[in-house]
Amino acid sequence: MTDERFAEVVAGIVRENPKFAPDAYYFVSAALRRAVDKAREEGGAPKHVSGQEVIYAAKELAISEFGPMGAEVMRHWGVDNTLDIGTIVFNMVRSGLLGVSERDSIEDFRDVFDLHKELAAPFLPTKRTRRKRKLVAIDDEIRMPEAHKVPRNGDNPS
């Protein structure tokens, strides 16, 4: 299928169901290609991919393409969870862009993981990078230990 024909079909889908931005369809199509390519690398022959394989490919693609903004990009496109990715896939199936087997179901996409948490997780600080400073009570007043104080203008840093 040509890029122009794909764009026409996606425009028609979005007219009928405007919940998802056109870019969401392009993204899911790219994630599907990524899943198929990965399956070929592992098995050698073209293979039908499962809903979960598409979901994990979409997660990897969003992280690699959008970095820490992945969850925000998905929200902007109307994609709030893994079931939304499945809805996009099945919208493309109904429009003739994709094929489906009798084993495929929209339920394969339901609650695979929390999409936004998974997209943010690689960019959150780890326990190693978090550092807590202890506060010390002295004469009913809470103060930061001397070792953690930052010298102010005129203070002797020693």
N, C-alpha and C positions, 0 to 999 in steps of 0.2 A: 504494500500500500504506500502511496506517495505521501509525503509530508503535507501536501495541500489537501489531499482527501482526508487524512487523519484530522487536520484542523477543521474541516467542514463537519465531520462527524462529531467531534468534540463540541463544536459550537452548537450543534443540534441537541446534544445531550444537555448542555448547560442551559439552553433555552427551556427545555422541559423540566429540568431539575437544577435550579440555580444555587443549591446549597454549597456546591463545591466550585471553586474557581477553575477556569480552564487549565491553569498551570498545574493544578493537582492531578489532572489526567495525564499531562505530559510527564510529571514526576513519577506517577504510579507505573506508567508505561516503561520508563527508564529503569525503575526498580524491578519490574518483571523481566526485562532483558538481563539485568544483573543477576537475578535468580537463575534464569535459564543458562547463562554463561557459567555460573558457578556449578550448576548441575552437570553441564557438559565437561567441565574440568575434572569433576569427581568421577563421572561415569563414562565419559567418552562419547556417548551418543546423545542426540537431542532428546530431551526428556520433558515430560509434563511436570510442572512444579506445583507444589501444594500451596494452600493459602498461607500457612506459616512460613514457608520459604520466601514467599513474596513479602510478607510482613518484615521478616528479618533483613531481607535485602533493602527494603524501604528504610529501615532504621539505619543500616550501614551507609546508605546513600545520603540520607539527610545529615548524618553526622559528618561525613566527608565533604559534602557540598556546602553546608550551611553552618557548620561548627556549632558554637553555643547558641546560635539563633535558630536552630532547627525547629524547636518546639514553637517558637513564635511564627516562623514561616508556615508551619502546618496549620496553626490557628488562623492565620491570615487567609489561607486557602479554604478554610471551613473544615479541616480534618482535625477532629478532636480525639479520636481513639482508633484502635486497630480495626474495629468494625467499619468505620468510615472508609478505610482503605479497601476493605472487601466490597463495600457498596460501590465504590468507584470501579473496581474490577468488574463487578456484575453489571454495572451500567454499560461498560465497554463490551461485555459479552452480549447483552441485549441489542446493542447497536451494531453487532457484527465485527467489531474490532478484534475480539478475542474469541477463542474456542473454549469449551468447557467439557469436562468428562462427567459421566453420571455420578462419580464419587464426589465431585466438587459441591460445596455448599457455602452459602454466606456465613453459616455458623463456624466454619473453619477460621474465620477472621475475628470472632467475638472474644474479647478479653484475653488476647494472647499475652499482653503486658500493658502497663500504663504507658502509653506512647510518649506523653510529654515528660514523664519522669525518666524514661529510658534515653530520651534525646538529650536531656540535661545532665544526666549522671556522669558522663566522661569529663565534664567541665566543672564539676563541683570540687571544692577543696577536700582533700583527704584528711584523715585524722592526723597524719604526719605533718601536714602543713598548718594545721590549726595550733595556735599556742595560747594557752591561758595564762594570765598573769594573776598571781595570788595577791590578795589584799590582806593587810595585816591590821588587826585592831590594836591601837595604842591609845591608852587613856580614853576609852570610849569613842575614839575618833578613828575612822577607817582611813588608812593611808596605803599608798603603794610602796612596796619595799624599795629601799635606796637603789638597789641594783637595776631597777626598772625605770627609775626616774630619768627624764630627759632634762638636761641642764637648760635653764632659761638664760636670757641675756643677763650678764652680770654675775651669774652663779658660777662658782668654782667647780668644774667638772670632776675634781679629784675626790 
